[in-house]
Amino acid sequence: MNGGDPLAGPREGALRITLAGWTVVLEVEDAALAGPLRRVFGAFLAPEAVAAEARLVMRTPFSPSAPPTVQELPRLEPGDSGTLRVEGSGYSAVLSEDRSHADVIGSGRYPVENVIKVMLASALAKRGGLLIHGVGLVHEGRAALFVGHSGAGKSTLGGLWRDAGGTVLADELVAVWPVEGGGWRAAGTPWNVPTRTAEATLVAVGTLGWDAASRWEAQGAGEVARVLLLNAMLPEPTAAGRGVLVGAAGRVLSSVETARLVFARDASAADVVRARLTAAGPR
C-alpha cells in the first residue's frame, strides 16, 4: 500500500470533495463510475484550489462481481503497522496509519461511499468530533441534532422540517466537531440530501419520541449520551477508538442543550423546534 503523500499526482479527472471541512481526492480505475460518483458527491465538489488532506484510490478486482443490492455496515479490523482494514460485501480496503490514504479493491460506488464514511469519521475524531447517524435541522444559523433507533422518526422529522420551509443538514449522517474558542459546529454529508447546506452552530442534541402533541422536554445528558453513542460511527475498532468516541460525546453534550423532542406527524413538530432554535444559544 502506498503510504506516502496522499496529495501527490492526482489522476486527471479525479474527484475532489469537501465534507465538514475535510477534503479528499477520489481516484477510481473504472471510468464508468465517474457519473454515479458525481451524482452522489456533486454538491460537495471542492475547487481545485482547495488543498486535499486525503486520497482514496479504488481498483477493480480481477474477477468483478455484481455490486450488492443492499449496503451493509463496513467491518473494521486493525491491520499491520497501525493500518486499518475495512471489509464489506464485495470489497476490501486498507487505510494508512494516519488514515489519509485508502487503497480499495471493489466495484460500484458503494465501496467508495463506505470507505469515505470511515475516513471521515477518523478525520473528525482527530479534531475531537463525531460522525452521527441522525437528523440535523437548522434555523437562523443554529442547529439541533436528533438521534434515535431505526423507526424513531428521524426521516419523518426531516420531511416535516422541509415541508415547513426549514433547512435539513442531513437525515442520515451528520458531522459535528468543536471549534477554537468554544462551541460546536455541525455539517451535512452527501447521503440522503439533494443539496449542500451551510454549516451551522450546534446548540442542541436530543432524542426522539412519538405522541399526539409535539413538545420539547429537558433530558439529562446521560440519557442522551446513551443513544448518541449507539448512533456514532466508530473511528477505530479498539479500546482507544471507543475511548475517543466516549470522550467526544461527553464534551459535546456538556456544551449544548440536551433534550427530548416528542412530536406528532404534523406541522407542530417544526413549530416546536423552530421556537426552541430561535430562543436557544450555545452555553
Beta strands, then each sheet from edge to edge (+ up, - down):
strand 1: 15-19
strand 2: 22-28
strand 3: 54-59
strand 4: 75-78
strand 5: 84-88
strand 6: 91-95
strand 7: 101-105
strand 8: 130-133
strand 9: 135-139
strand 10: 142-147
strand 11: 167-170
strand 12: 173-178
strand 13: 184-187
strand 14: 200-210
strand 15: 215-218
strand 16: 257-263
sheet 1: 1+ 2- 3- 7- 6+ 5- 4+
sheet 2: 8+ 12- 13+ 14- 10- 9+ 11-
sheet 3: 8+ 12- 13+ 14- 16- 15+
end
